[in-house]
């Protein structure tokens, strides 16, 4: 059984140094920048149980009217008289230790239930010459991709639609400590008919971001969507050459078709359903206080994010996947980083 995480002590009294997460698709501006401005992170830390300007002054914090107005405009605080209260979940070491112990246990129980479909995915990738991309595909396309589609179809996710009341972002935002070290995330660059998913880590984010900003990328994705292959390497503004195809014109990154005929997609859907059903069924048990204080949707999002990382850890520990060393290599070359890329297209 997974062992409880050790409880860290004395987290920083500034949320700017905590792990900050936002589920806010379509946001014009996310709360991260606002939290990290001036003393806002400290205001939010002390306001997590309610505070006043006088009490903040005892900690050497003197927020201006404009700073508080900005926090209110982003929906990060509520002000009632002279009382200032943080409105989003702030989950410290004790809460996170308990939550992560429960998600790690759930992840371990899910591994036997998804192994058959996972093996079918890795076998299909291996046949196509993309075995080294298995971790990136399972994480970027299935666990941090199709899972969200499944949860959205189940009506379990909060709305992220902007409104007059929420003009900058909408959805859910939360802070946690300690942050997870070395975990992966995904960025997607979409074009009509095709999208590039990049699985990033802190070590590899810079080079992958450069690829995502390349003016040549849209044409390459259009070619993939048509069933063609890009001619020659894709050269980014920093001079790096990305070989999305080899000398024979064979793609070096997985091309996944979002259709039942593609075993990566069809088996991935079953993996996503298994994990999604577990999240929906267990999130209120794993994080009951979050449900009470912030609602089912926010609790589910926090649990789902933690579970995603725990599932990947459990799969590696079960020898079902291998985490590529390139994910922790800040000096990795573009040819090595293609293991963290995949393209999915909306056609058979």
C-alpha positions in Angstrom: 0.0 0.0 0.0 1.2 3.6 -0.6 2.7 5.2 2.4 1.5 8.6 3.6 3.7 11.5 2.4 5.8 13.1 5.1 4.3 16.4 6.3 6.6 19.4 5.5 6.7 22.2 8.0 6.7 25.9 7.8 5.5 26.6 4.2 6.3 30.1 3.0 3.9 32.8 4.0 3.7 33.9 0.4 1.5 32.0 -2.1 3.7 33.2 -4.9 6.1 30.5 -3.8 3.5 27.8 -3.6 2.3 25.5 -6.4 -0.4 27.5 -8.3 -2.9 25.7 -10.6 -5.7 27.0 -12.7 -8.4 25.1 -14.7 -9.5 28.1 -16.8 -9.7 27.3 -20.5 -10.2 30.4 -22.7 -8.9 32.8 -20.0 -7.7 36.2 -21.1 -5.4 36.4 -18.2 -4.8 33.8 -15.4 -4.5 34.6 -11.7 -0.8 33.5 -11.5 0.6 36.9 -12.5 -1.6 38.7 -10.0 -0.7 36.4 -7.1 3.0 37.1 -7.8 2.7 40.9 -8.0 4.0 43.0 -5.0 2.8 41.6 -1.7 -0.4 39.9 -3.1 0.9 36.4 -2.3 1.4 37.3 1.3 -2.0 39.0 1.5 -3.7 35.9 0.1 -1.7 33.7 2.5 -2.9 35.5 5.6 -6.4 36.0 4.2 -7.0 32.3 3.8 -8.9 32.2 7.1 -9.9 35.9 7.0 -7.8 38.9 8.0 -8.0 42.7 8.2 -5.7 45.5 7.1 -4.6 46.0 10.7 -3.7 42.4 11.1 -1.8 42.4 7.8 0.1 45.4 9.1 1.4 43.3 12.0 3.1 41.2 9.3 4.6 44.2 7.6 2.0 44.1 4.8 0.2 47.2 3.7 -1.9 46.5 0.6 -3.0 49.5 -1.4 -6.6 50.1 -2.5 -5.6 49.4 -6.1 -4.0 46.0 -5.1 -7.1 44.9 -3.3 -9.3 46.1 -6.2 -7.2 43.9 -8.5 -7.5 40.9 -6.3 -11.2 41.4 -6.2 -11.4 41.9 -10.0 -9.7 38.5 -10.4 -12.1 36.9 -7.9 -9.2 36.0 -5.5 -10.6 37.7 -2.4 -13.9 38.7 -0.9 -14.2 41.8 1.2 -16.9 42.1 3.8 -16.5 45.3 5.8 -12.9 45.4 6.9 -12.6 41.6 6.6 -10.6 40.2 3.6 -10.9 36.5 2.8 -9.2 34.4 0.1 -11.8 32.8 -2.0 -9.9 29.8 -3.5 -8.5 26.6 -1.9 -5.2 27.1 -0.1 -3.9 23.6 0.7 -1.0 23.4 3.0 1.4 20.5 3.8 -1.0 18.6 6.2 -3.9 18.8 3.8 -1.8 17.8 0.8 -0.1 14.9 2.7 -3.6 13.4 3.4 -4.9 14.1 -0.1 -1.9 12.7 -1.8 -1.9 9.6 0.3 -5.4 8.9 -0.8 -4.8 9.7 -4.5 -1.7 7.5 -4.5 -3.7 4.6 -3.1 -6.5 5.1 -5.7 -3.9 5.2 -8.5 -2.3 2.0 -7.3 -5.7 0.3 -7.4 -6.4 1.6 -10.9 -3.2 0.1 -12.5 -4.5 -3.5 -12.8 -7.7 -2.2 -14.4 -6.0 -0.2 -17.1 -3.1 -2.5 -17.9 -4.7 -4.4 -20.8 -5.6 -1.2 -22.6 -2.3 0.4 -21.8 -0.4 -2.6 -23.2 -2.5 -2.3 -26.4 -1.5 1.4 -26.7 2.2 0.7 -26.2 2.1 -2.2 -28.6 0.5 -0.1 -31.3 3.2 2.6 -30.8 6.0 0.1 -31.0 4.7 -1.4 -34.2 4.8 2.1 -35.7 8.3 2.8 -34.5 7.3 5.1 -31.7 8.0 3.0 -28.7 10.2 5.7 -27.1 7.2 8.1 -27.2 4.9 5.8 -25.1 5.2 7.8 -21.8 4.5 11.1 -23.6 1.5 9.6 -25.4 0.0 8.0 -22.4 0.4 11.2 -20.4 -0.2 13.8 -23.0 -3.0 12.2 -25.1 -4.8 9.9 -22.6 -4.3 10.8 -18.9 -4.0 14.5 -19.3 -6.1 14.6 -22.5 -8.9 12.2 -23.1 -9.6 12.1 -19.3 -10.7 15.7 -19.4 -13.0 15.0 -22.4 -14.5 12.2 -20.4 -15.0 14.4 -17.3 -16.5 17.1 -19.5 -19.0 14.6 -21.1 -20.0 13.6 -17.6 -20.8 17.2 -16.7 -18.3 17.0 -13.9 -16.2 20.1 -14.8 -17.0 23.7 -13.8 -17.7 26.2 -16.6 -14.8 28.2 -17.9 -16.9 30.6 -19.9 -16.1 34.2 -19.4 -18.8 36.6 -18.4 -19.3 40.2 -17.2 -18.8 39.0 -13.7 -15.7 36.9 -14.6 -14.1 38.9 -17.5 -10.5 37.6 -17.0 -10.8 33.9 -16.2 -13.4 31.4 -15.0 -13.2 27.9 -13.6 -11.0 26.9 -10.7 -7.8 28.1 -9.1 -5.9 26.7 -6.2 -2.6 26.9 -4.3 -0.8 23.9 -2.7 2.3 23.3 -0.8 4.6 21.5 -1.2 4.5 21.7 -5.0 5.2 18.5 -6.9 8.8 18.4 -8.2 9.5 17.3 -11.8 6.0 16.5 -12.9 4.8 16.9 -16.4 2.2 19.2 -18.0 0.8 19.6 -21.5 0.6 22.4 -24.0 -1.4 22.1 -27.2 -1.0 24.0 -30.5 -4.1 23.5 -32.6 -4.8 24.1 -36.3 -7.8 23.1 -38.3 -7.8 19.3 -38.5 -4.6 18.7 -36.4 -3.0 19.6 -33.1 0.5 19.2 -31.6 0.6 18.2 -28.0 3.9 18.9 -26.2 4.5 17.2 -22.8 6.7 19.6 -20.9 8.6 19.6 -17.6 10.4 22.5 -16.0 13.6 21.1 -17.5 12.3 21.1 -21.1 9.8 23.9 -21.1 12.0 26.5 -22.7 12.9 24.6 -25.9 9.3 23.2 -26.3 7.9 26.7 -25.9 10.3 27.9 -28.7 8.8 25.1 -31.0 5.3 26.1 -30.1 5.9 29.7 -31.1 7.6 28.8 -34.5 5.9 30.5 -37.5 6.6 27.4 -39.5 4.6 25.1 -37.2 1.1 25.8 -38.6 2.2 24.8 -42.1 3.7 21.6 -40.7 0.5 20.7 -38.9 -1.6 21.5 -42.0 0.6 19.1 -44.0 0.0 16.4 -41.4 -3.7 17.0 -41.4 -3.7 16.5 -45.2 -1.8 13.3 -44.9 1.4 14.8 -46.2 4.7 15.1 -44.4 6.5 18.4 -43.9 9.4 19.0 -46.2 12.7 19.1 -44.2 13.3 20.1 -40.6 11.3 22.8 -38.8 13.8 25.4 -37.8 12.8 27.6 -34.9 13.9 31.2 -34.3 16.7 30.1 -31.9 18.2 28.0 -34.7 17.2 24.6 -33.5 16.1 22.1 -36.2 13.2 19.9 -35.3 13.0 16.8 -37.5 9.3 15.8 -37.4 10.0 13.3 -40.2 13.1 11.2 -40.9 15.0 11.0 -44.2 12.5 8.6 -45.6 9.6 11.0 -44.8 8.4 8.8 -42.0 7.0 10.8 -39.0 9.3 10.8 -36.0 6.5 11.7 -33.7 3.3 9.7 -33.1 0.4 10.6 -35.4 -2.9 9.6 -33.6 -6.2 9.6 -35.4 -9.2 10.4 -33.2 -11.2 7.5 -34.5 -12.2 4.0 -33.4 -9.8 2.6 -36.0 -6.8 3.9 -34.2 -5.9 1.5 -31.3 -4.2 4.3 -29.4 -7.4 6.4 -29.4 -9.8 3.5 -28.8 -7.9 2.0 -26.0 -7.1 5.4 -24.6 -10.8 6.1 -24.4 -11.2 3.1 -22.1 -8.3 4.1 -19.9 -9.8 7.6 -19.6 -13.2 6.2 -18.7 -11.8 4.0 -16.0 -9.9 6.8 -14.4 -12.7 9.4 -14.9 -15.3 7.1 -13.3 -13.0 6.7 -10.3 -12.4 10.4 -10.0 -16.1 11.2 -10.1 -16.9 8.4 -7.7 -14.2 9.1 -5.1 -13.3 12.8 -5.2 -15.8 13.7 -2.4 -14.3 10.9 -0.2 -10.8 12.0 -0.9 -11.3 15.7 -0.4 -14.5 16.1 1.7 -13.5 19.5 3.1 -13.0 20.9 -0.4 -16.5 19.8 -1.4 -18.0 21.6 1.6 -16.0 24.8 1.2 -15.6 25.1 -2.6 -18.0 22.6 -4.2 -17.9 19.3 -6.0 -16.4 20.7 -9.2 -13.4 22.3 -7.5 -12.8 19.2 -5.4 -12.9 17.0 -8.4 -10.4 19.1 -10.3 -7.9 19.1 -7.4 -8.2 15.4 -7.0 -8.0 14.7 -10.7 -4.8 16.7 -11.1 -3.1 14.9 -8.2 -4.4 11.5 -9.5 -3.0 12.1 -12.9 0.6 12.4 -11.6 0.1 9.5 -9.2 -1.2 7.2 -12.0 1.9 7.9 -14.0 4.1 7.2 -11.0 2.2 3.9 -10.3 2.6 2.8 -14.0 6.3 3.4 -13.9 6.6 1.6 -10.6 4.7 -1.3 -12.1 7.1 -1.4 -15.0 4.3 -0.7 -17.4 5.9 2.5 -18.6 9.4 4.0 -18.5 9.8 7.7 -17.9 12.3 9.0 -20.5 15.5 10.5 -19.2 15.1 13.4 -21.6 12.2 14.8 -19.5 14.7 15.8 -16.8 17.4 17.0 -19.2 17.5 20.8 -19.6 20.1 20.4 -22.4 18.1 17.9 -24.4 18.3 18.3 -28.2 15.2 18.7 -30.4 15.7 15.1 -31.7 15.6 13.8 -28.2 12.6 16.1 -27.3 10.5 14.6 -30.1 9.8 11.8 -27.5 7.6 14.4 -25.8 5.6 15.3 -28.8 2.5 13.9 -30.5 0.1 15.0 -33.3 -3.5 14.1 -33.3 -5.7 14.5 -36.3 -9.5 14.5 -36.7 -9.8 12.0 -39.6 -9.6 8.3 -40.3 
